Amino acid sequence: MTVDQMPSVADRRNSAASSGRAGTAGRPRSSMAARRYRAFYMFTSPWIVGFLLLTIVPMAYALWLSFTTYDGISPHWRYVGLGNYRELFSDPTTWDALGRAGLFAVTSVPLSIIAGMGLAVLVNRPMKARGLFRTLLYLPAVVPPVGAGIAFKQLFDQNSGAANGVLNIFGIDAVGWLADPYARYVLLMTVLWAAGNIMIISLAGLQDVPRELHEAARIDGAGAWRTFRSITVPLLSPVLLFQTVTGVIASVQTIMPLLLAPFGTTGGVTTVPQSNYTYMMHVFAQYFALGRYGYASALLWILFVLILIVTGLIFRFTSGAVFYNVEPEAKK
């Protein structure tokens, strides 16, 4: 190496300084990333611990129970393998209860979405005291299920209920609302009564629809119904999909209104009219009336699998009908 090719003192100093800056800059980046990871797990740890202890562990315990004859009290139980599942699939009562739950979901979910959407369109229009109307329509949704069930039980009581009181004014005999065949309609009314939750979600979706599209539709001569059907509904399709999935899951698990408006009791356990003997009531009866914890756990696991299948089918058949402002990550 010649003298001309040798690096100067200034070059060596600049090289050392730049390498020193790189070294000092690298350490803060790694420590900052570590702090971010620690902060992330620190803030999410309550949810993670709760999810493990209150969801995963109970589900695993229920899965183990579904292979046994455990009754919840006696220490004597035996392992039966898939015996509970074989009995489940051959039990006509189980299939009838599942059919009633499916029928209730098919009727209650569309009616709830339509009612909530209608209320959202109503309170989205400019009017006086609009905030007050929104609050009043949403209040039933925040009433605890226990209070709602007791209120409807008193309202439709055959002897002292306000519903029969109104009928008596017009000379109509009292109706047994909490017995067949009217009990199913009372149950449906308890669901529609709390449509304010769907109203709020739909209202948020309506306010996210660009006004320019509505104005352009009006300029083109489209009426209110055509604008709603061709612009508003497609833009609300993600909201409608969310409400459909959550509504189906909630409807097949409905049990509180049934327990609070009983038809009678058998052995100290609530019984309901035949039309309201849904899948969850069948599970409740197996647990608390018959003490068949293993069989009831198998029923719940089958319901879990069915919910997964139905949810997957809903996403599968609505994939081309849902409009997203931002394309989902899975399709990028």
C-alpha positions in Angstrom: 0.0 0.0 0.0 1.4 3.3 -1.0 1.3 6.5 1.0 -1.4 7.9 -1.2 -3.6 4.9 -0.5 -3.3 5.0 3.2 -6.4 6.6 4.9 -5.9 9.9 6.4 -6.2 10.6 10.1 -9.5 12.5 9.5 -11.0 9.6 7.6 -10.1 7.2 10.4 -11.7 9.6 12.9 -14.9 9.9 10.8 -15.1 6.1 10.4 -14.7 5.5 14.2 -17.3 8.2 15.0 -19.9 6.7 12.6 -19.3 3.2 13.9 -19.7 4.5 17.5 -23.0 6.2 16.6 -24.3 3.0 15.0 -23.4 1.1 18.1 -25.0 3.6 20.5 -28.0 3.9 18.3 -28.5 0.1 18.1 -28.7 -0.4 21.9 -31.6 2.1 22.4 -33.6 0.5 19.6 -33.4 -3.0 21.1 -34.2 -1.7 24.6 -37.1 0.3 23.3 -38.5 -2.8 21.5 -38.1 -4.8 24.7 -40.0 -2.1 26.6 -42.8 -2.2 24.1 -43.1 -5.9 24.4 -43.1 -5.7 28.1 -45.7 -3.0 28.1 -47.9 -5.0 25.6 -47.9 -8.1 27.7 -48.3 -6.1 30.9 -51.5 -4.4 29.6 -52.9 -7.6 28.0 -52.0 -10.0 30.9 -55.3 -9.4 32.7 -57.2 -10.5 29.6 -54.9 -13.4 28.9 -55.1 -14.7 32.5 -58.9 -14.2 32.5 -59.2 -15.9 29.1 -57.2 -18.9 30.2 -58.9 -19.3 33.6 -62.4 -18.4 32.7 -62.6 -19.8 29.1 -60.0 -22.3 28.2 -59.9 -24.2 31.5 -63.7 -24.5 31.8 -64.0 -25.6 28.2 -61.3 -28.2 28.8 -63.0 -29.4 32.0 -66.4 -29.6 30.2 -64.7 -31.6 27.4 -63.3 -34.0 30.0 -66.7 -34.3 31.7 -68.4 -35.1 28.4 -66.6 -38.4 28.4 -67.8 -39.4 31.9 -71.0 -40.1 33.8 -70.2 -37.5 36.5 -73.3 -36.2 38.2 -71.8 -33.2 40.0 -72.1 -34.6 43.5 -71.1 -38.3 43.8 -67.4 -39.1 43.7 -68.3 -42.3 41.8 -68.1 -41.8 38.1 -66.8 -43.8 35.2 -65.3 -43.1 31.8 -67.7 -43.8 28.9 -65.8 -42.5 26.0 -68.1 -41.4 23.2 -71.2 -42.9 24.9 -72.7 -39.5 25.7 -72.2 -38.3 22.1 -73.8 -41.5 20.7 -76.8 -41.0 23.0 -77.0 -37.4 22.0 -77.3 -38.1 18.3 -79.9 -40.8 18.9 -82.0 -38.7 21.3 -85.1 -37.2 19.6 -85.7 -34.7 22.4 -82.3 -33.2 21.7 -83.0 -32.8 18.0 -86.5 -31.3 18.7 -84.9 -28.8 21.2 -82.2 -27.9 18.6 -84.9 -27.4 15.9 -86.8 -25.0 18.2 -83.6 -23.1 18.9 -82.9 -22.9 15.2 -86.4 -21.7 14.4 -86.2 -19.1 17.1 -82.9 -17.9 15.6 -84.3 -17.8 12.1 -87.2 -15.6 13.2 -85.7 -13.4 15.9 -82.5 -12.4 14.2 -84.0 -10.9 11.0 -86.8 -9.2 13.0 -84.3 -7.8 15.5 -82.1 -6.4 12.7 -85.1 -4.9 10.8 -86.4 -3.3 14.0 -83.1 -2.0 15.0 -82.4 -0.7 11.5 -85.8 1.0 11.3 -85.2 2.7 14.7 -81.8 3.8 13.5 -83.2 5.4 10.3 -85.9 7.1 12.4 -83.5 8.7 14.9 -80.9 9.6 12.3 -83.3 12.1 10.7 -83.2 15.7 11.8 -85.8 16.3 14.4 -86.3 18.0 17.7 -85.1 16.2 20.9 -83.4 13.6 18.8 -80.9 12.8 21.5 -83.8 12.2 23.9 -85.5 9.8 21.6 -82.2 7.9 21.0 -81.8 7.6 24.8 -85.4 6.4 25.4 -85.2 3.8 22.6 -81.8 2.5 23.8 -82.8 2.3 27.5 -84.5 -1.2 27.2 -81.2 -2.6 25.9 -79.4 -1.7 29.2 -82.0 -3.3 31.4 -80.5 -6.4 33.0 -82.0 -9.7 31.6 -83.3 -10.6 35.1 -85.3 -7.4 35.3 -86.6 -7.7 31.8 -87.7 -11.3 32.4 -89.5 -10.4 35.6 -91.2 -7.4 33.9 -92.5 -9.5 31.0 -93.6 -12.2 33.4 -95.7 -9.6 35.3 -96.9 -7.9 32.1 -98.3 -11.1 30.6 -99.5 -12.9 33.8 -102.8 -14.5 33.1 -104.5 -13.3 36.3 -103.0 -9.9 37.0 -101.0 -8.9 33.9 -101.5 -5.6 32.1 -101.9 -7.4 28.7 -105.0 -9.2 29.8 -106.2 -6.1 31.5 -106.2 -4.3 28.2 -108.1 -7.2 26.6 -110.7 -7.2 29.4 -111.5 -3.6 28.5 -112.6 -4.7 25.1 -114.5 -7.7 26.5 -111.9 -10.3 25.5 -111.3 -13.2 27.8 -107.9 -13.5 29.5 -105.2 -15.3 27.5 -102.6 -17.6 28.9 -99.6 -15.8 27.4 -97.0 -17.8 29.2 -98.4 -21.2 28.0 -98.6 -22.7 24.6 -99.2 -21.6 21.9 -98.5 -17.9 22.9 -95.3 -18.4 24.9 -93.1 -18.4 21.8 -94.5 -14.9 20.9 -93.8 -13.5 24.3 -90.2 -14.8 24.1 -89.9 -13.1 20.7 -91.2 -9.8 22.2 -88.5 -9.9 24.9 -85.9 -10.0 22.2 -87.5 -7.2 20.1 -87.9 -5.1 23.2 -84.2 -4.8 23.5 -83.5 -3.8 19.8 -81.9 -0.6 21.0 -78.5 -2.3 21.0 -78.9 -3.1 17.3 -80.2 0.5 16.8 -77.0 2.0 18.2 -74.7 -0.1 16.0 -76.9 0.6 12.9 -76.9 4.3 13.7 -73.1 4.4 13.8 -73.1 2.7 10.4 -75.6 5.1 9.0 -73.6 8.1 10.1 -70.6 6.7 8.3 -72.3 6.6 4.9 -71.0 9.5 2.8 -73.7 12.2 2.3 -72.3 12.8 -1.2 -73.6 9.5 -2.4 -77.1 10.3 -1.2 -77.0 13.7 -2.9 -75.7 12.2 -6.1 -78.6 9.6 -6.0 -81.1 12.4 -5.5 -79.7 14.3 -8.4 -80.0 11.2 -10.6 -83.7 11.0 -9.6 -83.5 8.0 -7.2 -86.2 8.0 -4.5 -85.7 7.4 -0.8 -86.3 3.6 -1.0 -84.0 3.2 -4.0 -81.3 5.2 -2.3 -81.6 3.1 0.9 -81.6 -0.2 -1.0 -78.8 0.6 -3.5 -76.5 2.8 -1.4 -77.2 2.5 2.3 -77.7 -1.2 2.6 -74.5 -2.2 0.6 -72.4 0.2 2.7 -73.9 -1.2 5.9 -73.3 -4.8 4.8 -70.3 -5.3 7.3 -72.6 -4.0 10.1 -75.4 -6.3 9.0 -73.0 -9.3 8.9 -71.7 -8.5 12.4 -75.3 -8.3 13.7 -76.3 -11.5 12.0 -73.4 -13.5 13.4 -73.7 -12.2 17.0 -77.5 -12.4 16.8 -77.4 -16.1 15.8 -75.0 -16.9 18.6 -77.0 -15.0 21.2 -80.4 -16.4 20.1 -79.4 -20.1 20.3 -78.0 -19.4 23.8 -81.1 -17.6 25.1 -82.2 -19.0 28.5 -82.7 -16.2 31.0 -86.2 -15.1 29.8 -87.2 -18.7 29.8 -86.2 -19.3 33.4 -87.8 -16.1 34.7 -91.2 -16.7 33.0 -91.7 -20.4 33.9 -94.7 -22.5 33.0 -94.3 -24.5 36.3 -91.8 -26.4 38.3 -90.9 -30.1 38.5 -88.9 -31.3 41.4 -87.9 -27.7 42.2 -86.6 -27.1 38.7 -88.2 -24.6 36.3 -90.1 -26.0 33.3 -91.2 -24.1 30.3 -93.9 -24.6 27.6 -93.1 -27.1 24.9 -92.7 -24.4 22.3 -90.0 -22.7 24.4 -88.1 -25.9 25.3 -85.0 -24.9 23.3 -81.6 -26.4 23.2 -80.3 -24.4 26.2 -83.3 -25.4 28.2 -82.5 -29.0 27.4 -79.0 -28.4 28.7 -80.3 -26.8 31.8 -82.6 -29.7 32.5 -79.8 -32.2 32.1 -77.6 -30.3 34.4 -79.9 -29.3 37.3 -83.0 -31.5 37.0 -81.3 -34.8 36.1 -77.7 -34.2 37.4 -76.2 -35.6 34.2 -73.1 -33.3 34.0 -71.4 -35.5 31.5 -74.3 -35.6 29.0 -75.0 -31.9 29.4 -71.3 -31.1 28.8 -71.5 -33.1 25.6 -74.6 -31.1 24.6 -72.7 -27.9 25.1 -69.7 -29.0 23.1 -71.9 -30.0 20.2 -73.5 -26.6 20.4 -70.1 -25.0 20.3 -69.2 -27.0 17.1 -72.5 -26.1 15.5 -72.0 -22.4 16.2 -68.6 -22.6 14.5 -70.1 -24.3 11.5 -73.0 -21.9 11.2 -70.7 -18.9 11.5 -68.3 -20.3 8.9 -71.3 -20.9 6.5 -72.5 -17.3 7.1 -69.1 -15.9 6.2 -68.8 -18.3 3.2 -72.1 -17.4 1.6 -71.9 -13.7 2.3 -68.3 -13.1 1.2 -69.4 -11.7 -2.1 -72.2 -9.5 -0.7 -70.3 -7.6 1.9 -68.7 -4.3 0.9 -65.6 -3.2 2.8 -64.2 0.3 2.6 -60.8 -1.3 3.4 -60.1 -4.6 1.9 -59.6 -7.4 4.5 -56.1 -8.5 5.1 -56.9 -12.0 4.1 -57.8 -10.9 0.5 -54.8 -8.7 -0.1 
